[in-house]
Amino acid sequence: MDSVVRGLVIYLFLLVVFRLSGKRTLAQATTFDLALLLIISETTQEAMIDDDHSIMNALLLILTLVGVDIGISLWKQRSRTVERWVDDVPLILLEDGQVMKERMDKSRVDEADILNAARACQGLERLEQIKYAVLERSGEITIVPKDR
């Protein structure tokens, strides 16, 4: 039973940490982010396993983590508040060529990120050519160009 509690606590803790770290953290991982994720993974494994390295303990942990994940997804279907907290909502970062600095700062997105997405997705070169830049739930930036 100790493994189930450990797995549940670690899962919920990581959910909160990754949610607070923002969408962009997982969407565009750098080499540093990958190294950090590997360290977190090893630390998490050690915290969940403790001294019990048996197959049964591993199976129990896997069932616990998958069960919690399914439970949260079902809870999200029934509660818009939980869905918004876990997955967040799309966020408009730029409207009619005007940046929304406060939103961009909060999301840790800069104009270069928006221009990069504009070039890659729409072939646009300037912010003035963009009607909307939206930070999606996945962390990607969607560009809606102005009518030409």
N, C-alpha and C positions, 0 to 999 in steps of 0.2 A: 504493500500500500504506500510505502514511503516513496517508491519510484513514481507512482501516479501523481502524488502531491508535488514532487519535485518537477516532473514534466509539465504539469499544469501551471505551476508558478513561473517556470522558465518561459513557457509559451506566452503567457500573458505579459510578462515583463518585456520580452522581445517585441511583442505587438505594440506595447506602449512606446518603447524606445524608438522603433522604426517609424511609428506614426508621428512622434514628436520631431524626428529628424527631418521630416519633409519628403515630398514627392520626388524631388530632384535627386535625392541621395541614391535611390535605387534605380532610377531611370537611366542615369549616365554615370556608371561606375568608372572611376579612374583606377590606376594601378594601386594607389594608396587605399582606395575603398575596398579593392579586392583583398589586399593584405589584411585590412581591418576585419573584413568579413570572415576570413580564414581564422584569425585569432579569436573572434567572437564564437565561431563554430566550435573550436577546440575547447574554449572555456565553458561553453554551454554543455558540451558533451560531458566534460568532467563534473559539472555541477549536477547533471541529471543522473549519471551512472553511479557516482560515489565509489564504493568499493565492490559493487556487485556487477561483474562483467559477464554474467550468465546470459545464455540465449533467451531464456524466459523473461529476464529483466528487459532485454532489448525489445522483445516482442511486445511486452506490456507497455513500454514507453512509446513505441510506434503506434500502437492502438490508442493510447491516451492522446498523443499529438494529433493524429488523424481525426479522432473523435471530437476533440476540442475544435479543430478547424471546421469540421462539418457542422458542429453545433453553432459556431459563430456565424457561418454562412446562412444557416436556417434562421438565426436570430436577426440577421441583417435583412432577410426577406420580409420579416414581420415588423421591423422597426426602422423607420427612416432615420431616426436619430442615431441608432447604432450604425447604420450603413454610412451615414455622413461622417461619423467619428472614425470608423475603421478605414473606409475607402476615400473619404473626403469628397469634394465636388469640384467640377471644372472651375477654373478661375480665369477671368479675363484680365490679361496683363497689359494690353494695349488696345485702344479703341480709336479708330479714325486717325491713326498715326501718332496719337498722344499716349505716352507711357504712363502707367499708373505706378509711380515710384514706390509707394508704400507697399503695394501688393507684391511688386517685384522683389523688394528688399526682404519681405517676410518669406517669400518662396526661394530666396537665394538665386534669383534669375537676373541676368543683366541684359542690356541691349544687344550685346554680341550674341548671346544665346538665341534671342528672337531673330536677329538677322541671319544667323546660321540656319535656323529652321526655315526662314522665308526663302533663302537661296536654295536650300535642299528640296523643299516641297513645291515651291511656286516659281522659282527663278527670279524672285524679287530682290532688289538691291538696296532699297531705302525704306525706312520706317514709314514714310509718308505714303507708300504704296499699299500699306496694310490696313485693312478695315478692322480686323480683330486678330489678336494673338491670344490663344487660350492655352493655359497650362492644364492639360487633361489629368484625369484621375491616375493615369498610368505614369505620369511624370513627363510625357512628351509634350511638345509645343505644337499646336495646330495653328496654321495660318489661313486666314480668310482674306484674299486680296480685295482691294477696292475695285469697283467696276472700271474697266478701262475705256 
